[in-house]
Amino acid sequence: PGLLIIADKGYISAELDTFLAERGVRLLRPSYRNRTPRPGEHLLKPIRQLIESVNDTLKGQLNLELHGGRTVTGVGARIAQRILALTAAIWHNRHTGQPIARSLIAYDH
């Protein structure tokens, strides 16, 4: 109870809405253009842009799609390594005053 799930338009279902409401879970998702906007929907655009930006970084700079893992555990470890590397780079770039915090170009040898 009290959980908020942020989703995209693919999660539109009266059955899902009922299931989550019975458990006290709120689902925040965009509505279709021909429907009345849902409460809080205006907050989704900046979140979506942030998520897409992070996904693009993970796929582009960190080669997440070419992780090389052969087991679920191996894939998880490689993804965690890449996220940790990105997090360390962001921290370092912010603390050294770099103009772009989320760039790994300076560390790509």
C-alpha positions as CSV (number, residue, x, y, z in Angstrom):
1,P,0.0,0.0,0.0
2,G,1.1,3.5,-0.8
3,L,3.4,2.4,-3.7
4,L,3.5,4.6,-6.9
5,I,4.3,2.9,-10.2
6,I,5.3,5.0,-13.1
7,A,4.5,3.4,-16.5
8,D,3.9,4.1,-20.1
9,K,0.7,3.9,-22.2
10,G,1.2,0.2,-22.7
11,Y,-0.2,-0.4,-19.2
12,I,-3.7,0.8,-19.9
13,S,-6.1,-1.9,-18.6
14,A,-9.2,-1.7,-16.5
15,E,-8.3,-5.0,-15.0
16,L,-4.8,-3.8,-14.0
17,D,-6.3,-0.6,-12.6
18,T,-8.7,-2.6,-10.4
19,F,-6.0,-5.1,-9.3
20,L,-3.6,-2.3,-8.2
21,A,-6.4,-0.2,-6.6
22,E,-7.4,-3.2,-4.4
23,R,-3.9,-3.3,-3.1
24,G,-3.5,0.4,-2.5
25,V,-1.1,0.9,-5.4
26,R,-1.3,4.0,-7.6
27,L,-0.3,3.8,-11.3
28,L,0.9,7.0,-13.0
29,R,0.8,6.8,-16.7
30,P,0.0,9.0,-19.7
31,S,-3.4,8.9,-21.2
32,Y,-4.3,8.7,-24.8
33,R,-4.8,12.0,-26.7
34,N,-8.5,11.4,-26.9
35,R,-8.9,10.9,-23.1
36,T,-9.0,13.2,-20.2
37,P,-5.5,13.7,-18.7
38,R,-4.9,11.8,-15.5
39,P,-3.9,13.5,-12.2
40,G,-0.1,14.0,-12.1
41,E,0.3,13.2,-15.8
42,H,2.1,16.5,-16.4
43,L,5.0,15.2,-14.2
44,L,5.7,12.3,-16.6
45,K,7.4,14.2,-19.5
46,P,10.5,15.3,-17.6
47,I,10.8,11.8,-15.9
48,R,10.5,10.1,-19.3
49,Q,13.2,12.4,-20.8
50,L,15.5,11.5,-17.9
51,I,14.9,7.8,-18.3
52,E,15.4,7.9,-22.1
53,S,18.6,9.9,-21.6
54,V,20.0,7.4,-19.1
55,N,19.0,4.4,-21.3
56,D,20.8,6.0,-24.2
57,T,23.9,6.5,-22.2
58,L,23.8,2.9,-21.0
59,K,23.4,1.6,-24.5
60,G,25.7,4.0,-26.2
61,Q,28.7,4.8,-24.0
62,L,28.5,1.6,-21.9
63,N,27.7,-0.9,-24.6
64,L,24.9,-2.4,-22.5
65,E,23.5,-4.2,-25.4
66,L,26.8,-6.0,-25.9
67,H,27.2,-7.1,-22.3
68,G,28.7,-10.5,-23.0
69,G,26.9,-12.2,-20.1
70,R,26.0,-15.9,-20.5
71,T,23.9,-16.4,-17.4
72,V,21.3,-14.2,-15.6
73,T,23.9,-13.7,-12.8
74,G,26.6,-12.7,-15.4
75,V,24.3,-10.3,-17.1
76,G,23.3,-8.7,-13.8
77,A,27.0,-8.4,-12.8
78,R,27.9,-6.7,-16.1
79,I,25.0,-4.3,-15.9
80,A,25.8,-3.4,-12.3
81,Q,29.5,-2.8,-13.3
82,R,28.4,-0.4,-16.0
83,I,26.0,1.5,-13.8
84,L,28.6,1.8,-11.1
85,A,31.1,3.0,-13.7
86,L,28.7,5.7,-14.9
87,T,27.8,6.7,-11.4
88,A,31.5,7.1,-10.5
89,A,32.1,9.1,-13.7
90,I,29.2,11.4,-12.9
91,W,30.5,11.9,-9.3
92,H,34.0,12.6,-10.5
93,N,32.9,15.0,-13.3
94,R,30.7,17.0,-11.0
95,H,33.5,17.3,-8.4
96,T,36.1,18.3,-10.9
97,G,33.9,20.9,-12.6
98,Q,33.6,19.1,-16.0
99,P,31.1,20.8,-18.4
100,I,29.2,17.6,-19.1
101,A,28.7,15.4,-16.0
102,R,27.3,12.3,-17.7
103,S,30.1,11.9,-20.3
104,L,32.6,9.1,-20.2
105,I,34.6,10.2,-23.2
106,A,37.5,11.4,-21.1
107,Y,37.8,7.8,-19.7
108,D,37.5,6.0,-23.1
109,H,41.0,4.8,-24.0
